[in-house]
Amino acid sequence: MKRILAAATVALASLPVLAEGYQINTLSARQLGMGHAGTAMKLGAESMFFNPAGLGFSDKTLDLSGSVTGIKAVAEAKVDGVKYTTENDLSTPLAVNAAFKIYDNLQAGIAFYTPYGSAINWTNNWPGAVLSQKVNLTAYTIQPTVAWRITPKLSVGLGMMLTWGKVDLNKALVSGTTFDAVVGAQGIPSNLGHTPAASINLTGTSQVALGANIGVMYDINDQWTVGANFRTEMTMKVKAGEAKVSYANDIAKGVLEKSLGLIHEANFKAQMPCPYVLDLGVAYRPIKPLTLAFDVQYTGWNAYKELNVHFPDNLSSFNQDIPKHYRNAWCFHLGAQYALTHRFDLRAGLMIDTTPVNKNYYNPETPGMTKIEPTVGFSFRPIERLSIDLAFMYIAGLGEDNARCAYEDLLMKSLGMPYEKEFKADYNVHAFAPSIGISYSF
């Protein structure tokens, strides 16, 4: 059954820190209320993520802010007419920013945020367990930044991104239905059903990857501002991930442990790109209390053509190059802010986030699909220098029908039987995302 081990490396296909194109768009409670637009807005310390050039327009000696969002997502998959639903925990992406004045036209700061991440739990007992059971992926970025207002109307900014990630992933190696059929034919009773006979847990931390966040912002006049922001591509590398194999019961362990034991002891290396992101934005102030903003975001997911997973030299025959074939994707942000009083601002917005996922290579580890995301929010300033920001976003997936993903049935392959299979399902997802932030400046 050595071929079980060779094919088992396919289980690592879900390793990426970025998952199914999941990009975090909840890194400011204030801007979330405006559809997370901000490329052409002067946001003080929070500009370090949206457009570092915006920091150059700040007149604050010190500006501190922080936001956290709770995302409760529910994904559904319909397989052969039966609906399966995830049991997800709450995800909490966050951002913390601190900026200070060096000269009147020169600002610097540092930001910490989670640019990518995903958490999904399909549970063990569903027919797609051979592709995904449970995933928890998070990427972290520390970004020191400097911004220079070259003229009263023009500013540029540069941030250095130091990014690393963590993965904790579970998926089946041998399906329960296949195991039942094979051992049943040998007179061994087994009734696992959709419960996997053997599963693998993969954990790992990537090395720090370096990138740049570059921006420019220009005031056309008192009413119109334009901005552009570019975050460079990075490569995330896991040099020594750890794999652990578990079994449904003693029968499964007795049959499978001899062939899967090497995977249990093996380390692995993997790498994949973090795509570049280009943002273009415009802000318009038709009257003093009202600001309208529109951003268009283009993400270079086409860089994610395949996932490469390599083992030590003595296990190099098990190396895998898994095709992904993502495509570049657009995200559109529209927002409005109205200063109702000196202490109270109202906001509303909308995001349209298109999917980069290829329908013929669709994996349920994080079901990617085009999403419509309306938002609302407000800010309250109990004192002049302190702002409390609240926002809420609803995420509505447009669904993906007849999505498919090819895979190999490892047990059937080891027995010399037809093993190439295809998993098909209709997917949908929705989520609730309340956010809270606080900022203080002087």
Sequence and secondary structure as in RCSB ss.txt:
>XXXX:A:sequence
MKRILAAATVALASLPVLAEGYQINTLSARQLGMGHAGTAMKLGAESMFFNPAGLGFSDKTLDLSGSVTGIKAVA
EAKVDGVKYTTENDLSTPLAVNAAFKIYDNLQAGIAFYTPYGSAINWTNNWPGAVLSQKVNLTAYTIQPTVAWRI
TPKLSVGLGMMLTWGKVDLNKALVSGTTFDAVVGAQGIPSNLGHTPAASINLTGTSQVALGANIGVMYDINDQWT
VGANFRTEMTMKVKAGEAKVSYANDIAKGVLEKSLGLIHEANFKAQMPCPYVLDLGVAYRPIKPLTLAFDVQYTG
WNAYKELNVHFPDNLSSFNQDIPKHYRNAWCFHLGAQYALTHRFDLRAGLMIDTTPVNKNYYNPETPGMTKIEPT
VGFSFRPIERLSIDLAFMYIAGLGEDNARCAYEDLLMKSLGMPYEKEFKADYNVHAFAPSIGISYSF
>XXXX:A:secstr
 HHHHHHHGGGGGG  SSTTT B   S HHHHTTTT  TTS  GGGHHHH GGGGGG   SEEEEEEEE BEEEE
EEEETTEEEE     B  EEEEEEEEEETTEEEEEEEE  BEEEEE  SSSTTTTT SEEEEEEEEEEEEEEEE 
SSSEEEEEEEEEEEEEEEEEEEEE HHHHHHHHHHTT     TTS SEEEEEEEE   EEEEEEEEEEESSSSEE
EEEEEE  EEEEEEEEEEEEEESSHHHHHHHHHHHHHHHH EEEEEEEE  EEEEEEEEEEETTEEEEEEEEEE 
GGG  EEEEE  GGGGGG EEEE     EEEEEEEEEEE SSSEEEEEEEEEE     GGG  TTS    EEEEE
EEEEEEEETTEEEEEEEEEEEE  EEEEEEEEE HHHHHTTS  EEEEEEEEEEEEEEEEEEEEEE 
